[in-house]
């Protein structure tokens, strides 16, 4: 501080900006029934930065994509985008995830996000009727859950089955349900 009586100085102080500046968990992409790409971004400040994702079915996560400090994003300046594919997920499940970043200043944990894995095509119901010595009628309801889905009836005289009968129009478009 400066005044008519002279100058005086306060004690030295240290100010630290964000550990990993603007670390942000971005939307998951390339989702399938058992995998997804987890995405994140930060503003590189010239520090060597590492990252990994925490993920799981709750916000307790339980899984990491890499052993901390994680994958090396390198020494970057400016907007930086990172991505990691996770596999071995269960179909039709909501997963939570967030990115954890680390540089020489410390560790930052970004916001939580979630995504749902795709569901596999499913047979909702199947019945057999009009059974004779040489034939039977099979009726089924199938939900393709957005996938183009082929269907057929497999049959046989033992549990090994072994014979396949295509059904007329045996391909469902992604939004159709067959009966």
Backbone bond lengths (Angstrom), bond angles and torsions (degrees), N, CA, C in turn:
res aa  C-N    CA-C-N  psi(-1)  N-CA   C-N-CA  omega(-1)  CA-C   N-CA-C  phi
1 X - - - 1.432 - - 1.520 107.52 -
2 X 1.324 116.56 142.69 1.452 121.97 -178.62 1.533 108.51 -121.04
3 X 1.319 115.95 134.75 1.466 120.50 177.06 1.529 107.95 -142.66
4 X 1.338 117.03 -178.32 1.460 121.71 178.69 1.522 111.30 -63.24
5 X 1.325 117.06 -23.07 1.464 121.70 -178.42 1.520 112.66 -89.93
6 X 1.334 118.82 0.21 1.459 120.94 179.76 1.518 111.54 124.58
7 X 1.323 115.48 -167.36 1.460 122.25 -178.48 1.513 110.56 -112.60
8 X 1.320 115.55 149.30 1.464 120.20 173.13 1.526 107.23 -140.08
9 X 1.303 116.70 151.90 1.457 122.43 -177.62 1.515 110.26 -123.59
10 X 1.313 116.64 142.00 1.454 121.26 175.42 1.525 109.36 -85.08
11 X 1.322 115.76 178.00 1.464 121.34 179.20 1.526 109.39 -66.43
12 X 1.322 116.67 147.43 1.464 121.42 178.11 1.523 109.21 -64.45
13 X 1.324 116.36 139.58 1.449 121.32 178.52 1.524 108.87 -129.76
14 X 1.318 114.94 152.67 1.450 120.91 178.18 1.513 108.36 -111.52
15 X 1.307 117.38 135.04 1.454 122.42 177.14 1.523 107.87 -121.13
16 X 1.319 115.95 126.71 1.459 120.73 -179.90 1.519 108.99 -114.59
17 X 1.331 116.28 125.77 1.463 119.28 174.75 1.522 107.60 -75.72
18 X 1.316 118.86 -177.51 1.462 121.82 -179.69 1.512 111.80 -49.38
19 X 1.316 117.03 144.68 1.459 121.74 -178.87 1.517 110.54 -60.71
20 X 1.322 118.23 -56.24 1.463 122.69 170.77 1.533 104.11 -116.87
21 X 1.336 117.13 103.55 1.465 120.39 -171.49 1.529 113.55 -57.67
22 X 1.326 114.68 133.89 1.470 123.44 175.28 1.524 113.41 52.61
23 X 1.334 117.23 36.71 1.464 121.07 177.26 1.522 108.23 -64.76
24 X 1.337 116.76 128.67 1.461 121.06 -174.51 1.525 109.80 -143.34
25 X 1.329 116.22 134.12 1.459 122.05 172.33 1.525 107.14 -82.53
26 X 1.336 116.79 123.89 1.462 121.54 -179.17 1.530 110.21 -101.52
27 X 1.314 117.29 173.05 1.465 122.69 -177.42 1.527 111.78 -63.03
28 X 1.329 115.97 142.44 1.469 122.11 174.63 1.530 108.62 -71.85
29 X 1.326 115.72 146.06 1.460 121.10 179.39 1.529 109.05 -130.99
30 X 1.319 116.33 174.70 1.474 123.37 176.81 1.525 112.06 51.64
31 X 1.330 116.47 41.48 1.462 120.84 -179.92 1.523 110.57 -71.93
32 X 1.310 116.86 137.65 1.456 123.08 170.75 1.521 106.62 -130.01
33 X 1.332 116.43 -167.95 1.466 119.20 178.77 1.521 112.39 -71.86
34 X 1.339 119.02 -18.58 1.477 119.61 -178.07 1.520 114.23 -139.30
35 X 1.341 117.92 15.44 1.467 119.36 177.92 1.522 110.64 -155.72
36 X 1.326 115.46 165.83 1.463 122.32 176.17 1.520 108.30 -163.19
37 X 1.330 116.02 155.21 1.465 121.37 172.70 1.519 107.29 -99.07
38 X 1.330 116.49 122.15 1.458 122.53 177.47 1.518 107.52 -93.40
39 X 1.324 117.20 134.19 1.460 122.33 -173.22 1.516 110.89 -125.22
40 X 1.325 115.25 151.16 1.457 121.07 178.58 1.526 108.83 -153.92
41 X 1.319 115.49 168.55 1.456 120.40 177.09 1.522 109.61 -149.78
42 X 1.317 114.66 159.11 1.460 122.26 175.14 1.521 107.38 -156.69
43 X 1.318 116.00 170.23 1.457 120.66 176.48 1.522 106.75 -103.60
44 X 1.334 115.62 110.80 1.462 119.98 179.48 1.524 110.88 -65.31
45 X 1.322 115.67 134.64 1.467 120.49 -178.97 1.528 111.68 -116.03
46 X 1.335 116.24 20.45 1.467 119.98 -179.26 1.513 112.79 90.34
47 X 1.335 117.82 0.22 1.467 121.68 178.02 1.526 109.43 -89.96
48 X 1.321 116.84 147.15 1.455 121.14 171.83 1.528 106.64 -69.59
49 X 1.325 117.81 120.47 1.460 122.03 -172.76 1.520 110.66 -120.65
50 X 1.329 115.26 135.27 1.463 123.10 175.75 1.526 108.28 -115.05
51 X 1.330 116.43 157.98 1.461 119.72 -179.69 1.532 110.10 -152.38
52 X 1.326 115.00 157.95 1.462 122.98 168.52 1.516 107.10 -154.50
53 X 1.313 116.03 165.34 1.455 121.26 178.15 1.521 109.14 -110.36
54 X 1.322 115.61 140.37 1.459 122.16 168.48 1.528 105.35 -100.39
55 X 1.348 117.09 137.44 1.459 119.26 179.90 1.525 110.04 -151.30
56 X 1.323 115.09 157.46 1.461 121.84 178.14 1.514 109.83 171.64
57 X 1.314 116.05 -176.70 1.460 121.12 -175.78 1.526 112.71 -81.91
58 X 1.340 117.65 -7.03 1.464 122.31 175.11 1.531 108.14 -135.76
59 X 1.321 116.50 175.17 1.471 120.17 177.36 1.522 112.53 -76.67
60 X 1.314 117.71 4.75 1.468 121.16 169.24 1.532 109.02 -83.90
61 X 1.339 116.00 -9.76 1.463 126.28 176.38 1.530 112.05 61.39
62 X 1.319 119.42 -88.86 1.459 120.80 178.24 1.514 115.04 97.28
63 X 1.334 118.69 -19.13 1.464 122.38 179.97 1.526 109.60 -127.92
64 X 1.331 116.14 149.11 1.467 122.55 175.05 1.509 108.23 -128.82
65 X 1.334 115.83 145.60 1.461 120.17 -179.28 1.524 112.42 -80.06
66 X 1.300 117.89 -16.23 1.474 122.06 179.17 1.522 108.21 -155.94
67 X 1.303 115.49 157.97 1.464 120.39 175.67 1.524 107.69 -73.60
68 X 1.356 118.08 129.29 1.465 120.13 179.92 1.534 110.86 -54.90
69 X 1.308 121.25 140.14 1.464 125.49 14.96 1.526 114.22 -81.93
70 X 1.328 119.09 -2.04 1.455 120.98 174.13 1.508 114.56 100.50
71 X 1.341 114.14 -164.78 1.462 121.85 179.30 1.521 109.39 -70.40
72 X 1.320 116.90 147.98 1.453 121.21 -179.37 1.525 109.54 -90.17
73 X 1.330 116.93 114.87 1.465 121.60 175.09 1.519 110.29 -83.20
74 X 1.336 116.97 -10.92 1.458 121.63 177.22 1.513 113.25 88.15
75 X 1.322 114.20 -172.03 1.457 122.04 176.70 1.518 105.75 -94.05
76 X 1.316 116.84 108.79 1.454 120.67 -176.54 1.512 110.77 -124.22
77 X 1.314 114.82 158.18 1.462 120.75 171.38 1.521 106.51 -131.43
78 X 1.297 116.42 136.11 1.458 121.22 -179.49 1.514 112.16 89.55
79 X 1.332 116.45 -173.85 1.462 121.33 -177.59 1.533 111.71 -58.17
80 X 1.319 115.87 130.42 1.465 122.11 -179.03 1.522 108.60 -131.78
81 X 1.331 116.26 130.32 1.462 121.78 179.03 1.526 108.34 -113.09
82 X 1.336 116.10 137.64 1.461 122.04 178.31 1.516 108.79 -130.43
83 X 1.328 116.07 155.62 1.459 121.24 -177.11 1.520 109.39 -151.43
84 X 1.330 116.74 145.56 1.458 122.99 176.24 1.524 108.59 -140.85
85 X 1.326 117.19 133.51 1.459 120.57 177.06 1.523 109.28 -88.41
86 X 1.328 116.16 133.60 1.461 121.44 173.64 1.527 107.87 -111.48
87 X 1.324 116.36 140.68 1.461 122.06 -179.50 1.525 108.88 -127.65
88 X 1.320 116.18 175.27 1.457 121.03 178.67 1.515 113.16 77.78
89 X 1.334 117.41 19.24 1.453 121.25 179.24 1.524 109.71 -81.57
90 X 1.322 116.51 163.02 1.460 121.85 179.43 1.525 110.38 -94.40
91 X 1.327 117.83 141.88 1.462 120.85 179.66 1.525 112.70 -65.07
92 X 1.345 115.76 142.34 1.461 121.43 173.61 1.509 115.01 69.81
93 X 1.323 118.75 22.81 1.467 122.61 -177.07 1.529 109.77 -112.76
94 X 1.337 116.82 141.83 1.462 121.71 173.73 1.519 108.34 -85.52
95 X 1.329 116.03 128.93 1.465 123.31 177.73 1.519 109.63 -116.33
96 X 1.340 115.73 140.64 1.461 123.29 172.78 1.519 107.47 -99.62
97 X 1.334 116.43 149.64 1.458 120.10 178.01 1.528 110.11 -156.47
98 X 1.319 115.43 157.08 1.465 121.88 172.46 1.522 108.18 -154.95
99 X 1.318 115.37 157.03 1.457 120.59 178.22 1.534 108.78 -95.90
100 X 1.330 114.96 144.46 1.455 122.71 174.67 1.522 106.03 -119.67
101 X 1.327 116.93 126.05 1.455 121.67 -179.06 1.517 111.01 -117.82
102 X 1.326 116.13 149.46 1.464 120.30 -179.88 1.522 109.57 -141.60
103 X 1.329 115.22 134.82 1.460 121.76 171.57 1.530 108.02 -136.04
104 X 1.328 117.96 -168.45 1.468 120.87 -175.83 1.525 112.52 -65.45
105 X 1.327 118.15 -18.84 1.463 121.16 -179.83 1.521 111.20 -83.23
106 X 1.330 117.71 -33.30 1.457 119.97 179.45 1.513 112.73 156.71
107 X 1.335 115.25 -160.31 1.471 123.37 -175.17 1.525 109.76 -110.24
108 X 1.327 115.93 137.20 1.462 122.66 174.42 1.518 108.81 -123.17
109 X 1.336 116.13 141.39 1.469 121.82 174.47 1.518 107.20 -117.01
110 X 1.330 116.11 128.26 1.466 120.78 -176.31 1.523 111.04 -90.01
111 X 1.311 114.35 -176.37 1.455 123.14 -177.92 1.528 112.76 -65.29
112 X 1.331 115.56 150.87 1.463 123.04 176.10 1.529 109.22 -80.45
113 X 1.321 115.63 140.74 1.464 122.62 172.36 1.516 107.58 -134.83
114 X 1.328 116.31 171.15 1.463 119.17 178.07 1.524 110.05 -144.93
115 X 1.320 115.19 160.08 1.460 122.71 174.82 1.518 107.03 -150.01
116 X 1.320 115.56 161.78 1.463 120.75 177.28 1.513 108.23 -116.69
117 X 1.332 116.78 130.90 1.456 120.34 176.32 1.522 109.04 -69.72
118 X 1.325 115.64 154.30 1.455 120.49 178.57 1.523 110.05 -65.92
119 X 1.314 114.82 151.25 1.460 119.82 175.55 1.516 108.84 -93.78
120 X 1.308 116.48 144.31 1.450 121.09 177.21 1.519 109.86 -73.21
121 X 1.327 117.45 152.96 1.463 118.65 172.25 1.533 109.29 -54.18
122 X 1.312 116.17 143.48 1.464 119.25 -174.85 1.522 111.48 -134.81
123 X 1.316 115.44 142.53 1.454 121.32 171.58 1.525 106.25 -86.57
124 X 1.315 116.03 114.85 1.457 121.43 -177.34 1.525 110.06 -78.07
125 X 1.316 116.53 -44.75 1.464 120.53 177.64 1.517 108.99 -153.89
126 X 1.310 116.45 154.18 1.466 122.25 175.98 1.523 108.06 -147.86
127 X 1.314 115.56 133.48 1.464 120.92 177.90 1.521 108.97 -133.88
128 X 1.319 115.03 152.57 1.461 121.66 176.26 1.516 107.34 -118.33
129 X 1.319 115.39 134.65 1.464 119.60 179.44 1.530 109.22 -143.64
130 X 1.320 116.06 174.54 1.466 122.92 179.13 1.537 111.03 51.64
131 X 1.310 115.80 49.13 1.463 121.49 -177.98 1.533 109.61 -80.73
132 X 1.324 115.68 126.79 1.469 121.65 175.95 1.533 107.19 -127.40
133 X 1.305 116.86 -175.21 1.466 120.59 178.34 1.521 112.24 -67.20
134 X 1.324 118.03 -23.11 1.469 120.62 -174.43 1.520 114.40 -124.57
135 X 1.345 118.08 -0.65 1.467 118.50 -178.12 1.519 111.15 -156.83
136 X 1.317 114.47 166.18 1.465 122.12 173.98 1.520 107.38 -156.77
137 X 1.316 116.32 154.54 1.455 121.50 177.12 1.526 108.26 -108.03
138 X 1.332 116.56 130.32 1.467 121.84 179.72 1.523 108.26 -114.83
139 X 1.325 116.08 127.65 1.473 122.20 175.03 1.521 107.31 -117.21
140 X 1.330 115.94 134.43 1.461 119.93 -179.46 1.522 110.35 -140.67
141 X 1.317 115.77 150.09 1.463 121.70 171.07 1.522 106.54 -113.27
142 X 1.336 115.99 125.66 1.468 121.93 -176.06 1.518 108.80 -122.61
143 X 1.333 116.63 133.05 1.467 121.37 172.76 1.526 107.06 -107.41
144 X 1.341 118.84 112.93 1.461 120.49 -176.76 1.527 113.84 -78.33
145 X 1.331 118.90 -6.33 1.464 122.88 -179.89 1.521 112.54 47.25
146 X 1.322 116.05 41.23 1.454 120.03 174.42 1.516 115.56 87.24
147 X 1.321 118.77 -0.69 1.455 122.07 179.87 1.525 109.94 -100.93
148 X 1.338 116.67 145.56 1.457 119.03 168.06 1.521 105.24 -68.94
149 X 1.323 117.72 125.70 1.454 121.60 -168.98 1.522 110.99 -129.26
150 X 1.312 116.58 127.32 1.460 121.25 173.76 1.519 108.17 -93.05
151 X 1.323 116.66 146.01 1.462 119.26 178.53 1.524 109.98 -141.34
152 X 1.331 114.25 155.72 1.460 121.77 -178.88 1.516 107.38 -161.41
153 X 1.318 116.36 169.62 1.468 121.84 176.32 1.524 107.36 -107.84
154 X 1.315 115.87 129.51 1.459 121.32 175.40 1.527 107.21 -107.71
155 X 1.328 116.87 133.78 1.463 119.89 -176.14 1.522 110.02 -147.31
156 X 1.318 115.82 168.24 1.455 121.74 177.80 1.510 111.20 178.15
157 X 1.328 116.70 176.43 1.463 121.60 -178.45 1.524 111.66 -91.12
158 X 1.351 117.81 -8.15 1.472 122.33 175.35 1.522 108.30 -129.72
159 X 1.327 116.46 175.69 1.468 120.29 178.63 1.528 112.23 -68.20
160 X 1.320 117.62 -10.98 1.464 121.85 175.37 1.529 111.28 -74.71
161 X 1.336 116.80 -14.40 1.468 125.29 -178.54 1.525 109.54 57.52
162 X 1.335 119.29 -108.51 1.453 120.64 174.56 1.504 116.96 104.63
163 X 1.325 119.04 -18.06 1.462 120.53 178.32 1.520 109.27 -116.19
164 X 1.332 115.42 145.40 1.466 120.86 -179.75 1.519 108.14 -126.40
165 X 1.333 114.57 135.89 1.466 120.30 175.91 1.523 107.73 -119.40
166 X 1.324 116.60 113.72 1.467 117.35 175.19 1.521 109.17 -67.23
167 X 1.277 115.25 147.98 1.454 121.27 178.76 1.531 106.36 -103.06
168 X 1.326 118.49 138.29 1.464 119.01 178.36 1.528 110.70 -52.58
169 X 1.308 115.48 139.50 1.463 121.66 -177.17 1.524 109.98 58.00
170 X 1.328 117.29 50.87 1.456 123.04 -173.67 1.509 116.45 -79.06
171 X 1.345 118.31 25.47 1.461 120.25 175.41 1.516 108.24 -131.19
172 X 1.334 115.67 127.68 1.462 120.63 176.61 1.516 109.37 -96.59
173 X 1.303 117.08 135.76 1.455 121.08 170.00 1.528 107.33 -70.74
174 X 1.319 118.38 159.70 1.462 120.62 -174.94 1.524 115.52 -54.86
175 X 1.315 120.14 -27.31 1.465 119.37 -176.19 1.530 113.42 -106.03
176 X 1.319 118.51 3.51 1.463 121.39 -178.50 1.517 111.72 -90.02
177 X 1.312 115.72 155.75 1.441 122.19 170.64 1.524 106.94 -123.22
178 X 1.336 117.50 128.28 1.459 120.46 -178.26 1.513 110.66 -93.78
179 X 1.314 115.67 147.71 1.463 121.19 173.84 1.499 108.20 -132.42
